[in-house]
Amino acid sequence: MEYGSDAIEIHKDALRATDKVLIVDDVLATGGTLSAAIELLSMTPAKCLGSAVVAEISFLAGRERVRRAFPAHRIDALFQL
């Protein structure tokens, strides 16, 4: 989300209280997109199970940023760069 003025949106009736969501993204860099997705999901009745990313760019400290804002959120990465 830091790279421009994009927005993440979801229909207000897209998720129910019985839904379980896993956020999947290609790259975890600064944590902006992931934090925005977690925040958006927190406004729905669904349960967020965590996040899975293909690659994490460790030196950009995105995981730490997300953890500061959402300490209980689980993040799994296939590999770290």
C-alpha positions in Angstrom: 0.0 0.0 0.0 3.0 2.4 0.4 3.7 2.4 -3.3 0.6 4.3 -4.3 -2.9 5.3 -3.5 -4.5 1.9 -4.1 -7.4 0.7 -1.9 -8.4 -2.7 -0.6 -12.2 -3.2 -0.6 -14.7 -5.9 0.1 -18.5 -6.1 -0.2 -20.1 -5.5 3.2 -22.1 -8.7 2.9 -19.3 -10.9 1.4 -18.4 -12.7 4.6 -20.4 -14.3 7.3 -19.7 -15.2 11.0 -19.1 -18.8 10.0 -16.5 -18.0 7.4 -12.8 -18.5 8.0 -10.3 -16.5 5.9 -6.6 -17.0 5.1 -5.0 -14.0 3.6 -2.6 -15.0 0.8 -0.1 -12.6 -0.9 2.9 -13.0 -3.1 5.3 -10.8 -1.2 5.5 -9.4 2.4 7.7 -6.3 2.1 6.8 -3.4 4.4 3.6 -4.9 5.7 1.3 -2.2 4.4 -0.8 -4.4 2.2 -1.1 -7.2 4.8 -1.9 -4.7 7.6 -4.6 -3.2 5.4 -6.1 -6.6 4.7 -6.1 -7.6 8.3 -7.7 -4.3 9.3 -10.4 -4.7 6.6 -11.2 -8.3 7.8 -11.5 -7.1 11.3 -14.5 -5.1 10.2 -16.3 -8.2 9.1 -17.8 -11.0 11.2 -15.5 -13.6 9.6 -12.5 -15.2 11.5 -9.1 -14.5 10.0 -6.9 -17.6 10.5 -3.7 -15.8 9.5 -1.6 -15.0 6.5 0.5 -16.9 4.0 3.0 -15.3 1.7 5.3 -16.7 -0.9 8.3 -14.5 -0.2 9.2 -12.3 2.7 11.7 -9.5 2.2 13.1 -9.6 5.8 15.2 -6.4 5.8 12.1 -4.3 5.1 10.7 -5.4 8.5 7.1 -6.0 7.3 6.5 -8.9 9.7 7.5 -6.7 12.7 5.2 -3.9 11.5 2.3 -6.3 11.3 3.1 -7.9 14.6 3.1 -4.5 16.3 -0.3 -3.7 15.1 -1.7 -7.3 15.3 0.3 -9.3 17.8 -1.8 -12.4 17.6 -1.8 -12.6 13.8 0.0 -15.6 12.4 2.2 -15.1 9.3 3.8 -17.9 7.4 6.3 -17.4 4.5 7.5 -20.1 2.1 10.9 -18.4 2.0 12.7 -15.2 3.2 14.9 -13.0 1.1 
